[in-house]
Amino acid sequence: MNTRAVAAQTRLELSMTVRRGESLLVTLVVPIGILIFFSKVDAMQPRRGSALDFLVPGVLSLAVMSSAMVSLGIATGFERRYGVLKRLGSTPLGRSGLLTAKTLNVLALEVFQFLLIVVASIALGWKPTIGLVAAIGLLFVGTIAFAGIGMFMAGTLRAEANLAAANGLFLVFLFLGGMAYPLERLPTALESIARLLPAAALSECVRGVLEPAGSIPTRELVVLLVWAVGAPLLAAKKFRWEE
């Protein structure tokens, strides 16, 4: 793999991400906005702990979802539409180098999101725990799962359909992901469905390790791992480099 080409493409990917206003809205403004708004809403009181103890894991998970699924998926879908992927894949960068650059771009964006959310949370009164280290590992697993979903849609749907699907799925996962609203308050049937989705699995796992006891819910961890393995495999099998 040409490391110089990968580094150059990674810088280009970061530059393009920063220039996309809609991408910054979903990846930075929305998570921070949800954190600040719901931390100040009196009705937002979970069954245990404070509102911030509930919100911070959810917002961290939301940030991963927005970067790895929405931002990456939509950008890749339009690059596929305009033939960018096909042209770059035939250069010395190669397809593996292109995918590596996109991965590094997502990880760099997530590091910035993580630091921003944690700093904002501490400023609002949240007290971090030792579980923050384990949470980073879980967020990385979540990145794999959501990137797999995003790349599957980007590589199989037309650009416009992919745009609608990514944004629609983002809203579904936000509502059913236990990120800003406790899963226990959902209707029983809806809660059962939500717990099988990667958003709820990730937020519940991160929430578990950030609690004082620091335990990972086994069922949610299994669900998250299934998505982290299955989604990328499906994306790799079905991805088409041009429409």
LOBA-203326 format. One record per atom (N, C-alpha, C): x, y, z. Coordinates in steps of 0.2 Angstrom, whole numbers, plus 2048, in hexadecimal, padded with zeros to 3 digits. Layout:
<pts>
XYZ
...
</pts>
This chain:
<pts>
8047FA800
800800800
804806800
80380B7FC
8078117FB
805816801
809816806
80881A80C
80782280B
80B824806
80B82B804
80482D801
8028297FD
7FB82A7FA
7F68297FF
7F6825803
7F1824809
7F182A80D
7F782D80F
7F7833813
7F483980F
7F6839809
7F383F805
7EC83E804
7E9838803
7E2837802
7DE839809
7E183780E
7DE838815
7DE83F816
7E3843815
7E284A815
7DD84D811
7DC84B80B
7D784D806
7D084B809
7CF84580C
7C984380F
7C7848815
7CC849819
7CB84E81F
7C985581C
7CC857817
7CB85E815
7C485E812
7C285980E
7BB85980B
7B6858810
7B7854816
7B285381B
7B185A81F
7B685E820
7B6864823
7B286981F
7B2869818
7AF86D814
7A886C813
7A5866815
79E864814
79A86681A
79786B819
79386E81F
78E869821
78A86581D
785860820
78985B824
78F859822
793854826
79485782D
79785D82D
798860834
792861838
78C862835
786863838
78585C83C
785856838
78385083B
78884D840
78F84E83E
79484B842
79684F849
795856848
79785A84E
79185E851
78D86284D
788866850
783862853
78085D850
77A859853
77C855859
78285285A
78384E860
784853866
788859865
78985E86A
78286186C
77E862867
778865868
77386186C
77385A86B
76F85686F
772855876
778855877
77B85587D
77985B881
77A86187F
778867883
771867884
76D86687F
76586787F
762862884
76485C884
761857888
76385788F
76A85A890
76C85A897
76985F89B
765864897
76286989A
75A86889B
758863898
751861898
74F85E89F
74B8608A3
74985D8A9
7468568A8
7428568A3
73E84F8A2
74384A8A0
74984B89E
74E84689C
7518448A2
74E83F8A6
75183C8AC
7518358AB
7578328AA
75782A8AA
7558278B1
7548218B1
75281D8B7
75881D8BC
75E81D8B9
76481D8BE
7698228BB
76D8268C0
77282A8BE
76F8318BC
7738358BA
77183C8B7
77083C8B0
76D8418AD
76B8428A6
7728418A2
7778448A5
77E8448A1
78183D8A1
78083A8A6
7828338A6
77F82F8A1
7798308A0
77582C89A
77782F893
778836893
77883988C
77F838889
78583988D
78B83988B
78D832887
78B82C889
78D826885
78982687F
78282987F
77E829879
78182E874
783833876
786838872
78C83686E
790833872
79783086F
79582B86A
79082786B
78E822867
78B825860
78782A862
78482E85C
789831858
78F83385B
794836857
797831852
79882B855
79B826851
79782484B
79082484C
78B822847
78B827842
78B82E844
78B83383F
79183383A
79783283D
79D832839
79E82C835
79D826838
79F81F835
79981D830
79381F831
78E81D82D
78B823828
78982882B
78682E827
78C831823
791834826
795838822
79983481D
79C82E820
7A082A81B
79C827816
796825818
791822813
78F82680D
78D82C80F
78A83180A
790833806
795835808
79B837804
79D8327FF
79E82C802
7A08267FD
79B8257F8
7948267FA
78F8247F5
7908297EF
7918307F0
7918357EB
7988347E7
79D8327EB
7A38317E7
7A382B7E2
79F8267E4
79E8207E0
7998227DA
7948277DB
7908297D6
79482D7D1
7998317D3
79C8357CE
7A38327CB
7A482B7CD
7A98287CA
7B08297CE
7B082D7D3
7B682E7D7
7B98287DA
7B58237DC
7B881D7DF
7BB8197DA
7B88187D4
7BB8147CF
7C28177CC
7C281E7CC
7C88217C9
7CE8207CF
7CC8227D5
7D18217DA
7D481A7DB
7CF8157DA
7D180E7DB
7D680C7D6
7D680F7D0
7DB80D7CB
7E28117CB
7E28167D0
7E98197D1
7ED8157D6
7F38187D7
7F88147DB
7F58147E3
7F08187E4
7ED8187EB
7EA8117EC
7E680F7E6
7E38087E7
7DD8087EB
7D98037EA
7D38027EE
7D48027F6
7D97FE7F7
7DB7FD7FE
7DD803802
7E18077FE
7E380D800
7DE812801
7D98127FD
7D38177FD
7CF815803
7CE80F804
7CA80D80A
7CE80E811
7D480E811
7D880F817
7D8817818
7D881B813
7D8822814
7D1824817
7CC821814
7C5822817
7C482081E
7C781B820
7C7818826
7CB81D82B
7D181F829
7D582482D
7D182B82E
7CE82D829
7CA833829
7C483382E
7C182D82E
7BB82C833
7BE82C83A
7C482883B
7C6828842
7C982E844
7CC832840
7CE839842
7C883E844
7C383D840
7BD841842
7BA83F848
7BA83884A
7B7836850
7BB838856
7C2838855
7C683A85B
7C484185C
7C4846857
7C284D859
7BB84D85C
7B684985A
7AF84985D
7B0846864
7B4841865
7B483E86C
7B7844871
7BC84786F
7BF84C873
7BA852874
7B785486F
7B285A870
7AC858874
7A9852873
7A4850877
7A684F87F
7AC84C880
7AE84B887
7AF85188A
7B2856887
7B485D88A
7AD86088B
7A8860886
7A2863887
79E86088D
79F85A88E
79B856893
79E85889A
7A485889A
7A885A8A1
7A68618A2
7A586689D
7A386D89F
79C86D8A1
79886889F
7918688A1
7908658A8
7968628AB
79585F8B1
7968578B2
7988548AC
79884D8AC
79F84B8AF
79F8468B3
7A68438B5
7A883D8B2
7AD83D8AE
7AF8378AA
7B28318AF
7B182B8AD
7B38258B1
7B98228AD
7BC81D8B1
7C18198AE
7BF8158A8
7B88148A7
7B58108A2
7B681489B
7B881A89B
7B981E895
7BE81A890
7C3817893
7C881388F
7C480D88B
7C080A88F
7BD80488C
7B8807887
7B580C888
7B080F884
7B381187D
7B981387D
7BD814876
7BD80E872
7BE808875
7BF802872
7B880086F
7B2801873
7AC800870
7AA80486B
7AC80B86B
7AA80F866
7AE80D85F
7B480A860
7B780885A
7B3802857
7B17FE85B
7AD7F8858
7A77FB855
7A3800858
79E803855
79F80684F
7A580984E
7A780C848
7A7807842
7AA801844
7AA7FC83F
7A37FA83C
79F7F9841
7987F7840
7947FD83B
79580383D
79180883A
79480A833
79B809833
79E80A82C
79C805827
79B7FF82A
7997F9826
7927FB823
78E7FD827
7877FF825
787805820
78B80A821
78C81081D
78F80E816
794809816
797807810
79380380C
78F7FF80F
78A7FA80C
7857FE808
78280380B
77D808808
78080C802
78680E803
78A8127FE
78C80E7F8
78D8087F9
78F8037F4
78A8007F0
7848007F2
77E7FD7EF
7798017ED
7788077F0
77280B7EE
7758117EA
7708147E6
77281A7E2
7738207E7
7778257E5
77982A7EA
77382D7ED
76E82F7EA
7688327ED
76582E7F2
7648277F0
7608237F4
7658217FA
76B8217F9
7708207FF
770826804
76F82C801
76E832805
76883280A
763830807
75C83080A
75D82A80F
75F82480D
76081F812
764820818
76A823817
76F82581C
76C829821
76882F81F
765834823
75F831827
75B82C823
756829826
75882482C
75D82082A
75F81B82F
76281F835
765825834
768829839
76382B83E
75D82D83C
75782F840
754829844
754823840
75181D843
75681B849
75C81B848
76181984D
76181E853
760824851
760829856
75A82885B
755826858
74F82685C
74F81F860
75181A85D
751813860
758811863
75C815863
763813865
76581586C
760817870
761818877
76681E878
767822874
76C827874
76A82E877
764830876
761836879
75A83487D
75882E87D
75282C880
753825882
751823888
75281D88B
74E817887
751812886
74E80C883
74880A887
74880A88D
743807891
73C80B891
73D81188E
73781588D
733814887
736810882
73380E87C
72E80987D
729808879
724802879
7287FC879
7267F787D
7297F087E
72C7ED877
7277ED872
7297EA86C
72E7EE868
72E7F5868
7337F9865
7397F8869
7397F886F
73F7F7873
7437F1871
73F7EB870
7427E586E
7467E5868
7437E9863
7467EA85C
74C7EE85D
74B7F4861
7517F9862
7577F5864
7567F0869
75C7ED86C
7607E9867
75D7E7861
7617E385C
7647E8857
7647EE858
7677F3853
76E7F5856
7727F7852
7797F9854
77A7FF858
775804857
77580A85B
774809862
76F805864
76D80486B
7727FF86E
7757FA86A
77A7F686D
7807FA86F
7827FF86A
78880386C
787807872
78280B872
780810877
78080C87E
77D80787E
77C803884
782800887
7877FE882
78D7FB884
792801887
792806883
79680C886
79380F88C
78C80F88D
789811893
78B80C899
78C806897
78D80189D
79480289F
79980389B
7A080489D
7A280A8A0
79D80F89F
79E8168A2
79B8178A9
7978128AB
7948128B1
7998108B7
7988128BD
79D8118C2
79F8098C3
79A8058C2
79C7FE8C2
7A07FB8BC
79F7FF8B6
7A37FD8B0
7A27F68AD
79C7F48AC
79A7EE8A9
7977EF8A2
7997EA89E
7967EA897
7907E5896
78A7E7894
7857E3894
7867DE88E
7867D7890
7887D288B
7847D2885
77D7D2886
7797D2880
77A7D787B
77B7DD87D
77C7E3879
7837E2876
7887E0879
78E7DF876
78E7DA871
78B7D4872
78A7CF86C
7877D2866
7817D6867
77E7D9862
7837DE85E
7877E2862
78B7E785E
7917E385A
7937DD85D
7987DA85A
7967D6853
78F7D4854
78C7D184E
78C7D6848
78A7DC84A
7897E2845
7907E4842
7957E4847
79C7E6845
79F7E1840
79D7DA841
7A07D583C
79C7D5836
7957D5837
7917D4831
7907D982C
7907E082F
78F7E582A
7957E6826
79B7E6828
7A17E7823
7A17E181E
7A07DB820
7A07D681C
79B7D6816
7957D8818
78F7DA813
7917DF80E
7947E5811
7977EA80D
79C7E8808
7A17E480A
7A67E2806
7A37DD800
79E7D9802
79C7D57FD
7977D87F8
7947DD7FA
78F7E17F6
7917E77F2
7977EA7F5
7997F07F3
79B7F07EB
7987F57E8
7997F67E1
79D7FD7E0
7A37FD7DC
7A78037DC
7A48087D7
79F8077D3
79C80C7CF
79580A7CE
79080F7CD
78980E7CC
78880B7C5
</pts>
